[in-house]
Amino acid sequence: MTASASNTGDKPFNRLLLTGAAGGLGQVLREALQAHASIIRVSDISPMAPAAGEHEEVVTCDLADKAAVLALAKDVDAIVHLGGISTERAFEEILEANIRGTFHIYEAARKEGIKRVVFASSNHVTGFYPQNEEVDAHSPRRPDCYYGLSKSYGEDLATFYFHRYGIETVSLRIGSSFPEPRNVRMLSTWLSFADLGHLVERALLCKDVGHTVVYGMSANRDVWWNNRYAAHLGFNPQDSSERFRAQMEQQPKPAADDPSAHLQGGAFTQAGPFGD
Ligand SMILES: NC(=O)c1ccc[n+]([C@@H]2O[C@H](COP(=O)([O-])OP(=O)(O)OC[C@H]3O[C@@H](n4cnc5c(N)ncnc54)[C@H](O)[C@@H]3O)[C@@H](O)[C@H]2O)c1
């Protein structure tokens, strides 16, 4: 178990840092992480709602601001890094929030002696694979947009900081984590909020992860990803998208040349370019 040497409470961590805490998944994890840390430092560039709970510290921080990120990580035992731009945007926006921002997180971990990071990567790191091809953590990456490229860089940072500084990371290549799937593609990629909470728990608590890459998906019927190289995490999803199948299949079918119908990254493979 990765725990703070200074932690004397009955929870594995004294203080966890959660970036992107005002976002969709951040709000889910604020709740789910309570069981694992005495204090959660919740941070975002956007206002936090609801406001700080009893065991939370709210810190507003732009991930692009290196000095602010270094201060943000002070006295933290582990980091769950969700913050950043979560869809395709102009490269300059992605550069600041995701590329510089994730570099700042790892520099802060190095300087503060933090040994565990859970990084919200994305399935868009391998979005240019066809839907009929199985992909695993060792498959060559095929990022499908600037956003996917930034997540691929985040995974490279994780590998580098492990080999050079012994900072361990679990990179979560999250599929589609929403209350319910929204279309037929998400029948394959859906990750329920309950399974997300379980996955982040395993990513924080599992020993000796080095840099482990895991696809974040529920126990869906038709999946494109194989988590064989992340078996040691003990991630055992309980939900399935199957109960939404009839409803999703009533939606109009995408045209044959629509990437949603044949590429794993779906619409992200054609989004943009923004900023021209
Ligand atoms: N929800 C999904 O299905 C999904 C799928 C794949 C990957 N992910 C990744 O998981 C993470 C969380 O996803 P989400 O759905 O909650 O996204 P979200 O957009 O709702 O939340 C991201 C948060 O990051 C914050 N942020 C953006 N730029 C920032 C900056 N410069 N400094 C500080 N904070 C900044 C935003 O204000 C936002 O609250 C993201 O990194 C996303 O790329 C999510």
The ligand as a Gaussian input file, in Angstrom:
#p B3LYP/6-31G(d) Opt

LIG

0 1
 N      -15.110000      11.670000     -18.902000
 C      -14.554000      10.837000     -19.766000
 O      -15.221000      10.018000     -20.372000
 C      -13.057000      10.863000     -20.043000
 C      -12.537000      10.025000     -21.036000
 C      -11.167000      10.015000     -21.253000
 C      -10.334000      10.802000     -20.488000
 N      -10.866000      11.623000     -19.545000
 C       -9.960000      12.496000     -18.798000
 O      -10.319000      12.497000     -17.431000
 C      -10.138000      13.800000     -16.871000
 C      -11.457000      14.277000     -16.263000
 O      -12.440000      14.261000     -17.276000
 P      -13.822000      15.045000     -17.091000
 O      -14.809000      14.360000     -17.956000
 O      -14.107000      15.249000     -15.656000
 O      -13.438000      16.434000     -17.789000
 P      -13.921000      17.894000     -17.392000
 O      -13.640000      18.760000     -18.583000
 O      -15.309000      17.876000     -16.862000
 O      -12.937000      18.289000     -16.201000
 C      -11.629000      18.748000     -16.409000
 C      -11.372000      19.837000     -15.396000
 O      -10.050000      20.354000     -15.615000
 C      -10.094000      21.754000     -15.384000
 N       -9.030000      22.443000     -16.109000
 C       -8.949000      22.712000     -17.439000
 N       -7.861000      23.438000     -17.700000
 C       -7.235000      23.644000     -16.515000
 C       -6.060000      24.342000     -16.138000
 N       -5.301000      24.994000     -17.035000
 N       -5.727000      24.346000     -14.839000
 C       -6.483000      23.698000     -13.904000
 N       -7.610000      23.024000     -14.201000
 C       -7.977000      23.003000     -15.505000
 C      -11.464000      22.190000     -15.890000
 O      -11.866000      23.422000     -15.295000
 C      -12.340000      21.017000     -15.507000
 O      -13.008000      21.230000     -14.280000
 C       -9.631000      14.683000     -18.002000
 O       -8.225000      14.746000     -17.936000
 C      -10.053000      13.944000     -19.250000
 O       -9.197000      14.217000     -20.348000
 C      -12.204000      11.681000     -19.305000

